[in-house]
């Protein structure tokens, strides 16, 4: 069935369970895009028309139930000889697995589960549907804690022929009500009896009745008392025990009259004022099941009864004997004599027959005596559930029993791989050499890991969550790649691997996009150099992405700006755009402005700082210079018609002077330079010389020569150039 597309709609994914009558599969409803459970009738029933008819009718009846605590029926159908029922898929465990794993359960948890089962039964009984097979295997506990009852109406479809053919009804004998065990009509109260056993098992971790065979267990339901819950588990409150005792009364009239009444009792049983209530007492006796003593019949009474019967048959006996009767009596005597002779002739054969019969009896007695000597002993069946398969086989073989081959293997989230989940017989004695059926856990249901390579990270996470895998079980390693960001490049385990969604660890290699690096600085560099730089970085500069603009600040062919700023992250292969200087505007003028400056004192050095502004920008600074004599410092200015250039001079940290240069002034040639003299140091006078008109150092002639020299130098430096 795995992989089969049932009815062109239900894609069978895996087997999730099974019983005596049907197998249950997990499937995908391709039409509504949802997970469903498909119950498929076993092949041995497909030729039982009565069973099929009831199976279909009961499935349709159960489909009418709509309740949060009932597994919904979606569809009932047939494909060739496959009869199926499609129902809600519940992600979780059945109650039997929970009982095996951790019973006895907490009182509050067990009562809460029983309440929800009561709600489901109340809804079903209101719709005139009786479950008839309430047991932990048919109660599902979802991962959200919601209790859901399944298999409504299926048990009703079992016929007398299927009881001996499959044993499915007998297989649930631990949960039978007494009326069910007798084979009489079962009603709503039969479901409540079974629920009482389920509650008993949840709180005590044991069943109320055990026996050597299903028949003996059924008889105990009819006749025997069970160990009271508080004897098995002293932590059970008296109020809860009273509910179990009332629901498990052998007389249906002494049980709860409805599931709703039992549910209301469960809702209040844990309230403080009820925990220590008196133990419930039942006074009513079921006369149909009570054992009575009958008076013995004496032999004299038996004789009288026989005489009475004879008289009634032949009439009264007359005391008068007639003559005709005497003749008849003689004739009868002669006939008796002849008969006696004939009887004597048969004595010998009769003796032979009797001797033969005695011989045969002795032979038969000897045969049975021999059988008694060959008869095998009865042995207790070992309990091997939860043992490994090897340990279970050893325990069974030590008792002289045998494991029926092949063993059944089923998936389980609770029982470890290779351990025994169930055994066919337990808590009874069987003959040495008997076969024991085992169901071995094949571990959790394994799912095939799809191929996610080439897909996107977000879609991959969503898909895996649908498979029951948590995000914490996923690891993503990001690497640089030319693929789109978030693209899955590799996965471990590989696609097609069988995985356990509960504990698998999956690693994905994900693209974080191409490798990035810091954008280099292009501004101020020559175009030819920029092309070499971009090529070395693997960046693309097309001619169409080079724009030329006039610039006062940058020389011709120098990069003015770039579309990706320096140090921004850029990907190899990206296209770059730049703006390149085409040179200064046509109306721009270059002018060399001369600054002549002397040290502050002729006998010491001075530091000179010149700051200038022109069409290229404000407050640009020349390198600071240290001078020891008068020097000329040229300052190259760029002017446009709308710009006023300024040159500011500072000596030894003291502002000395500022000069403005206008575009029109240099056009007319009327602009001069800037001269900043130093302080002259006077020589010390000798005591022997006295002059009335002291002359500055160098004399008047020297000053005259100096002035003339300065004027010539100034004229030689006042030049300008036009472009």
Secondary structure, 3 states (H helix, E strand, C coil): CCCCEECCCEEEEEEEEECCCEEEEEEEECCCCEEEEEEEECHHHCCCHHHHHHHHHHHHHHHCCCCCCECCEEEEEEECCEEEEEEECCCEEEHHHHHHHHCCCCHHHHHHHHHHHHHHHHHHHHCCCCCCCCCHHHEEEECCCCEEECCCCCHHHCCHHHHHHHCCCHHHHHHCCHHHHHCCCCCHHHHHHHHHHHHHHHHHCCCCCCCCCHHHHHHHHHHCCCCCHHHHCCCCCHHHHHHHHHHCCCCHHHCCCCHHHHHHHHHHCCCHHHCCCCCCCCCCCCCCCCCCCCCCCCHHHHHHHHHHHHHHHHCCCCCCCCHHHHHHHHHHHHHHHHHHHHHHHCHHHHHHHHHHHHHHHHHHHHHHHHHHHHCCCEEECCCCCCCEHHHHHHHHHHCCCEECCCCEEECCCCCCCCEEEEECCCCCEEECCCEECEEEECCCCEEECCCCCCCEHHHHHHHHHHCCCCHHHEEEEEECCCCCCCEEEEEECCCCCEEECCCCCEEEEEECCCCEEECCCCCCCEHHHHHHHHHHHCCECCHHHEEEECCCCCCCCEEEEECCCCCCEEECCCECCEEEECCCCCCCEEEEEEEEECCCECCCCEEEEEEEEECCEEEEECCCEEECCCEEEEEEEEECCCCEEEEEEEECCEEEEEEEEEHHHHHHCCCCCEEECCECCCCCCCCCCCCCCCCCCCHHHHHHHHHHHHHHHHHHHCEEEEC
